């Protein structure tokens, strides 16, 4: 008996010592470095990519329907339809809440963010008195360009695989977009940058500063292309990406590229290239954001001008049987556009003039190039 009591006491002491001296591991929070804090700040979404809301189908539950005299028949009808076709409702069983998918939320974010930045750039560029189209108002944008820009954004979102990318409304995407939108207009304030990209301008009028700037810009673009090719080959997606780029080139560029009136607007160039910068790395995301910012700059500052210029306007007017071109209501500073002061306002003469000025434009370009190569003495 005494032995049993002593043994029990020893067991209690042992257990007590075990509980008392058992080491307690406390997880210490490792302080974040400044780089980690900045990374979190830049990559955190303003809004979540998923939204949960009350299921509206609950309003048509059995309890609600049976509370009225005619509701029994309606409830039975809905139940029978649900049994025959499970796709009538989003879920077989009505749940209290529903969740919008990440793809849908990111698409809405992208569309709304793009629209707000267009409005912001429209006001900011004019407030800073940078070069802009003074005739482009927000009302004109909504009337003439909003529909086409929405389609541009849909194609950019799908081909750019933005539904797979988090952070559309994070600072890591918004800041490069704003930078691209501002920087392209800020360049117009540099006197040495006020030149066009044409054979005559490049060979005759481009200053040294512009050549250096273009060289640096092309070097950055070349580095980005190299990285996309390198990682595309490593990830096994290079062939599919080349096929996508070829398909978009055939659809959007090839039909009009050989037209003498073709104008490679910067909104079109950055839209076409930017959607293919869709790899899931930070440098690819930043490149895409910069290109999208330049696209939004073109829309907000100059409007979504046609890549065929006045030729497109004339074709649309002719097809729609509009009288404004024939009556002289539209003029342009470009000599190849329709100018009623040059000829009589008849449809036949308008077509003849249009074809003549097209050839004259080509000849003039050749003559200017020859003049530049030969020098002023000739």
C-alpha positions in Angstrom: 0.0 0.0 0.0 2.8 2.4 1.0 4.7 1.4 -2.2 1.7 2.2 -4.3 1.2 5.6 -2.7 4.9 6.4 -3.2 4.8 5.3 -6.8 1.6 7.4 -7.4 3.3 10.5 -5.9 6.4 10.0 -8.1 4.1 9.8 -11.1 2.3 13.0 -10.1 5.6 14.7 -9.6 6.9 13.5 -12.9 3.7 14.6 -14.7 3.8 18.0 -13.0 7.4 18.5 -13.9 6.7 17.5 -17.5 3.8 20.0 -17.7 5.8 22.7 -15.9 9.0 22.4 -17.8 7.6 21.5 -21.2 9.2 23.8 -23.7 6.7 26.2 -25.4 7.6 27.1 -28.9 6.4 30.6 -29.7 6.3 31.6 -33.3 8.0 34.9 -33.6 6.9 37.1 -36.4 9.9 37.9 -38.7 9.9 41.6 -39.4 9.4 42.4 -43.1 12.1 44.3 -44.9 11.4 47.5 -46.7 11.5 45.7 -50.0 8.9 43.2 -48.9 6.7 46.0 -47.6 6.9 47.9 -51.0 6.2 44.7 -52.8 3.1 44.1 -50.8 2.0 47.7 -51.3 2.4 47.4 -55.1 0.8 44.0 -55.6 -2.2 44.3 -53.2 -5.5 44.7 -55.0 -7.7 47.7 -54.2 -10.8 45.4 -54.4 -11.0 41.6 -54.1 -11.1 39.5 -57.3 -14.1 37.6 -55.9 -17.4 38.9 -54.7 -20.1 37.1 -52.7 -23.6 38.4 -52.6 -27.1 37.1 -51.5 -28.5 34.6 -53.9 -31.5 36.4 -55.7 -33.1 33.0 -56.3 -33.9 32.8 -52.6 -36.6 35.4 -53.2 -38.4 32.6 -55.1 -38.0 30.0 -52.5 -40.9 27.6 -51.6 -41.9 29.5 -48.5 -42.2 32.8 -50.4 -44.2 31.3 -53.2 -46.7 29.3 -51.1 -47.6 32.4 -49.2 -49.9 33.5 -52.0 -52.9 31.8 -53.6 -51.4 31.4 -57.1 -47.9 30.6 -55.9 -48.4 26.9 -55.6 -48.8 26.4 -59.3 -45.8 28.7 -60.0 -43.6 26.9 -57.5 -44.5 23.5 -59.0 -43.8 24.8 -62.5 -40.4 26.1 -61.5 -39.6 22.8 -59.7 -40.5 20.7 -62.7 -38.4 22.9 -65.0 -35.5 22.6 -62.6 -35.7 18.8 -62.6 -35.8 18.7 -66.4 -33.1 21.2 -67.0 -30.5 21.8 -64.3 -29.1 24.7 -66.3 -32.2 26.8 -65.5 -30.7 27.8 -62.2 -27.0 28.3 -61.7 -27.0 25.6 -59.0 -29.1 22.5 -58.5 -29.8 23.6 -54.9 -30.5 27.1 -54.1 -27.7 28.4 -51.8 -27.9 31.4 -49.6 -25.1 33.2 -51.4 -23.5 33.3 -54.8 -19.9 34.2 -55.8 -18.8 36.0 -59.0 -15.8 34.3 -60.6 -12.4 36.0 -60.7 -12.5 36.2 -64.5 -15.7 38.3 -64.4 -14.5 40.5 -61.7 -11.2 41.2 -63.4 -12.9 41.9 -66.7 -15.2 44.5 -65.0 -12.2 46.0 -63.2 -10.2 46.3 -66.4 -13.0 48.0 -68.4 -13.8 50.5 -65.6 -10.2 51.3 -64.8 -9.4 51.9 -68.5 -12.4 54.2 -68.9 -11.5 56.2 -65.8 -7.9 56.6 -66.9 -9.1 57.8 -70.3 -11.1 60.5 -68.6 -8.2 61.4 -66.3 -5.7 61.7 -69.2 -8.2 63.7 -71.2 -8.3 66.3 -68.4 -4.7 66.1 -67.3 -3.1 66.5 -70.8 -5.2 69.5 -71.5 -4.6 70.9 -68.1 -0.8 70.7 -68.6 -1.3 72.3 -72.0 0.4 69.4 -73.9 -0.2 68.8 -77.5 -3.8 67.5 -78.0 -6.8 67.6 -80.3 -8.8 70.4 -79.1 -11.9 69.2 -81.0 -12.0 65.9 -79.1 -14.4 66.3 -76.2 -15.6 63.6 -73.9 -19.0 63.9 -75.6 -17.4 63.2 -79.0 -15.5 60.3 -77.4 -18.7 58.7 -76.1 -20.4 59.2 -79.5 -17.8 58.1 -81.9 -15.0 56.1 -80.1 -16.4 54.4 -77.1 -17.9 51.4 -78.9 -14.6 50.7 -80.8 -12.5 51.2 -77.7 -14.6 48.8 -75.8 -14.0 46.2 -78.5 -10.3 46.9 -78.4 -10.3 46.4 -74.6 -12.1 43.1 -74.9 -9.6 41.8 -77.5 -6.7 43.1 -75.3 -8.2 41.4 -72.2 -8.7 38.0 -73.9 -5.4 37.8 -75.9 -3.5 39.3 -73.1 -4.8 36.6 -70.7 -5.6 39.2 -68.1 -8.2 36.9 -66.7 -5.3 34.8 -65.4 -3.4 37.7 -63.9 -4.2 39.1 -60.5 -3.5 42.7 -59.7 -5.4 44.5 -62.4 -6.3 47.2 -59.9 -3.0 47.1 -58.0 -0.4 49.9 -58.1 2.0 47.6 -60.0 -0.4 47.8 -63.0 -2.0 51.3 -62.5 1.3 53.2 -62.1 2.9 52.0 -65.3 -0.3 52.7 -67.2 -0.4 56.3 -65.9 3.4 56.6 -66.7 2.9 55.5 -70.3 -0.1 57.8 -70.7 1.7 60.8 -69.3 5.1 60.3 -70.8 4.0 60.0 -74.4 2.4 63.4 -74.3 5.3 64.9 -72.3 7.6 64.1 -75.2 5.7 66.6 -77.3 7.2 69.4 -75.2 10.7 68.4 -76.3 11.6 70.4 -79.4 13.9 67.7 -80.7 11.1 65.1 -80.5 8.6 66.9 -82.7 9.1 64.8 -85.8 7.2 62.2 -87.6 8.3 58.6 -88.4 8.7 58.8 -92.1 11.5 58.2 -94.5 11.9 61.9 -95.4 11.8 63.0 -91.7 14.3 60.4 -90.6 16.8 61.0 -93.4 16.5 64.8 -93.5 15.2 66.3 -90.2 15.8 64.0 -87.3 18.3 65.6 -84.8 20.9 63.6 -82.9 18.9 63.6 -79.6 16.0 61.9 -81.3 18.3 59.2 -82.7 19.7 58.6 -79.2 16.3 58.5 -77.7 14.9 56.1 -80.3 18.0 53.9 -79.9 17.4 53.6 -76.1 13.7 52.9 -76.7 14.4 50.2 -79.2 17.0 48.7 -76.9 14.4 48.4 -74.1 11.9 46.9 -76.6 14.5 44.5 -77.9 15.3 43.4 -74.3 11.7 42.8 -73.6 11.2 40.8 -76.8 14.3 38.7 -76.0 13.0 38.0 -72.5 9.6 37.0 -73.8 11.2 34.7 -76.4 13.6 33.2 -73.9 11.0 32.5 -71.2 8.4 31.5 -73.8 10.8 28.8 -75.1 11.6 27.7 -71.5 7.9 27.4 -70.6 7.0 25.6 -73.8 4.6 28.4 -75.1 6.7 30.1 -77.7 5.1 28.4 -80.7 1.6 29.2 -79.5 2.5 32.8 -78.9 4.0 33.2 -82.3 0.8 31.7 -83.8 -1.3 34.2 -81.9 0.8 37.1 -83.0 0.7 35.9 -86.6 -3.1 35.6 -86.5 -3.6 39.1 -85.1 -1.1 40.5 -87.7 -3.0 38.8 -90.5 -6.4 40.1 -89.3 -5.5 43.6 -88.1 -2.5 44.7 -90.2 -2.1 42.8 -93.4 -5.4 43.9 -95.1 -4.4 47.6 -95.0 -0.6 47.6 -94.6 0.1 48.1 -98.3 -2.3 51.1 -98.6 -0.5 54.4 -99.3 -2.8 56.1 -96.8 -1.9 53.7 -94.0 -1.0 55.5 -90.8 0.5 53.5 -88.0 -1.0 55.4 -85.1 0.6 54.9 -81.7 -2.7 53.8 -80.2 -2.9 51.0 -82.8 0.8 50.0 -82.5 0.8 49.7 -78.7 -2.6 47.9 -78.7 -1.4 45.4 -81.3 1.9 44.6 -79.5 0.9 45.1 -75.9 -1.7 42.3 -75.9 1.1 39.8 -76.6 3.1 40.8 -73.6 1.1 38.3 -71.6 3.6 36.1 -69.7 3.2 35.8 -66.0 6.4 37.6 -64.9 6.8 41.1 -63.5 8.7 42.5 -66.5 6.0 41.2 -68.8 3.2 42.8 -66.7 5.0 46.1 -66.5 5.6 46.1 -70.3 1.9 45.4 -71.0 0.9 48.1 -68.6 3.2 50.7 -70.3 1.8 49.8 -73.7 -1.8 50.0 -72.5 -1.0 53.4 -71.0 0.2 54.6 -74.4 -2.9 53.2 -76.1 -5.1 55.1 -73.6 -3.0 58.2 -74.2 -3.8 58.0 -78.0 -7.5 57.6 -77.3 -7.7 60.4 -74.7 -5.5 62.9 -76.5 -6.2 62.5 -80.2 -9.1 60.1 -80.4 -9.3 56.7 -82.1 -8.3 58.0 -85.5 -8.7 55.5 -88.4 -5.5 53.9 -89.6 -6.5 54.9 -93.2 -7.2 58.5 -92.2 -9.4 60.5 -94.5 -9.7 57.6 -97.0 -11.8 55.8 -94.4 -13.9 58.9 -93.8 -14.5 59.3 -97.5 -15.3 55.6 -98.0 -17.9 55.7 -95.2 -19.5 58.8 -96.5 -19.8 57.4 -99.9 -21.2 54.1 -98.7 -23.7 55.8 -96.4 -24.8 58.2 -99.2 -23.9 61.2 -97.1 -24.0 64.6 -98.8 -21.7 66.4 -96.5 -18.5 65.6 -98.5 -20.2 66.6 -101.7 -21.6 69.8 -100.2 -18.3 70.9 -98.8 -19.1 70.5 -95.1 -15.9 68.6 -94.4 -12.4 70.1 -95.0 -9.0 69.0 -93.9 -5.5 70.4 -93.7 -4.3 67.3 -95.4 -4.1 67.8 -99.2 -5.1 64.1 -99.9 -8.4 64.5 -98.1 -11.5 65.6 -99.8 -11.5 69.4 -100.4 -14.5 70.8 -102.3 -12.7 74.0 -103.1 -10.4 72.1 -105.6 -13.2 70.7 -107.8 -16.9 70.8 -108.5 -19.0 68.9 -106.0 -20.0 65.9 -108.0 -19.5 62.3 -107.1 -17.6 61.4 -110.3 -15.1 64.2 -110.0 -14.7 63.5 -106.3 -13.6 59.9 -107.0 -11.3 61.2 -109.8 -9.7 63.7 -107.4 -9.4 61.2 -104.7 -7.5 58.8 -107.0 -5.3 61.5 -108.4 -4.2 62.9 -105.0 -3.4 59.4 -103.8 -0.9 59.0 -106.6 0.4 62.6 -106.1 1.0 61.8 -102.5 3.2 58.8 -103.5 5.0 60.9 -106.1 5.6 63.7 -103.6 7.1 61.3 -101.1 9.4 60.0 -103.7 10.4 63.5 -104.8 11.1 64.6 -101.2 13.2 61.6 -100.6 15.2 62.1 -103.8 15.6 65.8 -102.8 17.0 64.9 -99.4 19.5 62.4 -100.9 20.6 64.8 -103.6 20.9 67.8 -101.4 19.6 71.4 -101.7 21.9 72.2 -104.6 20.0 69.9 -106.8 
